[in-house]
Amino acid sequence: MAFTPHPGERYTIRRKVLKIFGAAFHVYGPDGDVVAYCKQKAFKLREDIRLYSDESCSTELLTMSARQVIDFGVTFDVTLPDGAVLATIRRKGLKSMFRDTWQIVLPGQTEPRAILQEDSAWKATLRRLHEGFSTLIPQQFHLRTTDGVHIASLRQHFNLFVYRMGVSIETDDPEIDELVVLALGCLIAAVEGRQG
């Protein structure tokens, strides 16, 4: 099924409707065709989110696996099918209670290379006060390197029925693979679905 993305968005992540257990998302490219399928496994103690080339799930592109069971300050390893680690994504537990913040750490490093953060503290606070604010003020995130270079924006679209997030990549960072940016979008979509 073709899909019309918003101008400037490289990817659009759209929740699959009528999925009873777990979560699933179609990922559309800039031309509106499905380029990937994201599936969150149900009934797992540790989060397990996988990205496939299509809905048949025959070709896996990457895996996002949580290191621990407790979700408060969860850490995900983003790996390719051959086991190579693309990045580690850490959610800042206490900070994310008021404003979602994620750190992206590259293999072999201990300090974050980039930070993904919700658009503004006051909007984030309103969204947490009442579900109605989440609908009226959709989430937006900005991915910046630790030295301030803006890499990408993730924007939830206003839609009362189907969750949809647009991913705009503004700067191609040689150290952060585009699949890591896409993994961030899928994680945010999965986490938002669970919080909502």
PEZIQUI-V225823 format. One record per residue. N is the residue number from 0. PHI is phi in degrees with one decimal (none if undefined). D_FIRST is the distance of its C-alpha to the first C-alpha in Angstrom with 2 decimals. Layout:
N_PHI_D_FIRST / N_PHI_D_FIRST
//
This chain:
0_none_0.00 / 1_-73.2_3.81 / 2_-142.4_6.51 / 3_-102.0_10.16 / 4_-77.3_12.63 / 5_-72.5_16.27 / 6_-56.9_18.68 / 7_88.4_20.35 / 8_-90.2_17.95 / 9_-78.8_17.30 / 10_-135.9_15.05 / 11_-128.6_13.39 / 12_-103.9_13.80 / 13_-127.2_12.25 / 14_-65.1_13.91 / 15_-76.9_12.39 / 16_-81.2_13.84 / 17_63.5_16.41 / 18_-93.4_17.48 / 19_-82.3_21.23 / 20_-113.3_22.86 / 21_71.9_22.25 / 22_-142.4_19.22 / 23_-143.7_15.84 / 24_-138.4_13.55 / 25_-92.1_10.35 / 26_-113.3_11.54 / 27_-103.9_9.83 / 28_-86.6_12.11 / 29_-64.9_13.77 / 30_-88.2_11.64 / 31_93.3_8.45 / 32_-92.7_7.04 / 33_-68.7_7.62 / 34_-111.5_11.37 / 35_-161.4_12.83 / 36_-134.0_13.07 / 37_-108.6_16.13 / 38_-132.9_18.18 / 39_-102.4_21.44 / 40_-71.4_23.82 / 41_-86.6_25.55 / 42_59.8_29.34 / 43_-106.4_30.28 / 44_-66.6_33.40 / 45_-104.9_32.17 / 46_-55.8_28.70 / 47_-140.4_26.53 / 48_-120.5_23.12 / 49_-124.7_21.31 / 50_-114.6_18.63 / 51_-116.3_17.01 / 52_-72.1_15.15 / 53_-160.0_12.36 / 54_-69.4_12.21 / 55_-70.2_14.91 / 56_60.6_17.28 / 57_-84.9_19.29 / 58_-119.7_19.72 / 59_-84.5_20.94 / 60_-96.1_20.97 / 61_-164.7_23.28 / 62_-126.5_24.95 / 63_-117.2_26.20 / 64_-116.1_29.21 / 65_-76.2_31.61 / 66_-80.3_35.26 / 67_-130.0_36.66 / 68_-80.6_36.02 / 69_-68.6_37.05 / 70_-88.7_34.29 / 71_-58.2_36.64 / 72_-128.6_36.74 / 73_-66.4_34.26 / 74_-120.9_33.97 / 75_-112.2_30.96 / 76_-99.3_31.24 / 77_-99.6_28.22 / 78_-125.7_28.63 / 79_-83.0_27.14 / 80_-57.5_27.07 / 81_-82.0_30.52 / 82_95.2_31.96 / 83_-66.8_32.38 / 84_-86.9_32.20 / 85_-83.6_30.22 / 86_-171.1_31.50 / 87_-115.4_32.82 / 88_-115.6_31.41 / 89_-114.3_33.98 / 90_-88.0_33.61 / 91_-79.6_36.78 / 92_-52.4_37.72 / 93_-64.4_40.25 / 94_-62.3_38.87 / 95_-73.9_35.35 / 96_-65.0_36.87 / 97_-109.2_37.28 / 98_-160.8_34.79 / 99_-55.5_32.22 / 100_-138.7_33.44 / 101_-126.9_32.29 / 102_-106.7_34.21 / 103_-110.4_32.83 / 104_-113.2_35.50 / 105_-86.0_35.29 / 106_-56.4_36.79 / 107_80.7_40.58 / 108_-115.5_40.85 / 109_-111.8_42.05 / 110_-95.8_41.35 / 111_-63.4_37.91 / 112_-89.6_36.44 / 113_-150.7_34.14 / 114_-127.6_33.65 / 115_-105.1_30.55 / 116_-136.9_31.77 / 117_-61.1_30.65 / 118_-55.1_31.27 / 119_-149.4_34.54 / 120_-65.5_36.98 / 121_-71.1_37.56 / 122_-65.7_33.89 / 123_-60.9_33.40 / 124_-64.1_36.48 / 125_-59.8_35.30 / 126_-61.0_31.97 / 127_-84.1_34.11 / 128_-72.6_36.52 / 129_-153.8_34.19 / 130_-59.1_30.57 / 131_-60.1_30.53 / 132_-66.9_31.09 / 133_-62.5_28.07 / 134_-74.2_25.93 / 135_-77.8_27.84 / 136_-122.3_28.21 / 137_-60.0_25.03 / 138_-67.8_25.87 / 139_-135.0_26.09 / 140_-130.4_27.30 / 141_-127.3_28.97 / 142_-103.8_29.51 / 143_-129.4_32.85 / 144_-68.7_35.13 / 145_-66.3_38.45 / 146_-97.5_40.10 / 147_95.0_37.90 / 148_-78.1_35.31 / 149_-79.8_32.02 / 150_-95.4_29.20 / 151_-154.5_26.09 / 152_-125.8_25.00 / 153_-119.9_22.66 / 154_-131.3_21.93 / 155_-76.2_20.68 / 156_-84.2_19.11 / 157_-73.1_20.85 / 158_-156.4_18.79 / 159_-75.0_20.69 / 160_-113.5_18.03 / 161_-127.4_15.55 / 162_-70.9_16.89 / 163_-144.0_15.39 / 164_-128.2_17.33 / 165_-97.8_17.37 / 166_-119.2_19.27 / 167_-108.8_21.40 / 168_-104.6_23.62 / 169_-94.3_26.71 / 170_-133.4_29.04 / 171_-81.0_28.44 / 172_-88.0_31.08 / 173_-64.3_32.51 / 174_-93.1_33.31 / 175_-106.6_30.11 / 176_-62.9_27.23 / 177_-60.0_23.81 / 178_-63.8_22.66 / 179_-67.5_25.26 / 180_-63.1_23.77 / 181_-65.3_20.33 / 182_-60.8_22.30 / 183_-59.7_24.00 / 184_-60.7_20.82 / 185_-66.4_19.75 / 186_-62.3_23.37 / 187_-60.6_23.57 / 188_-61.6_20.42 / 189_-68.8_21.96 / 190_-66.9_25.43 / 191_-60.8_24.45 / 192_-63.0_22.82 / 193_-74.1_26.07 / 194_-70.0_28.29 / 195_-73.5_26.59
//
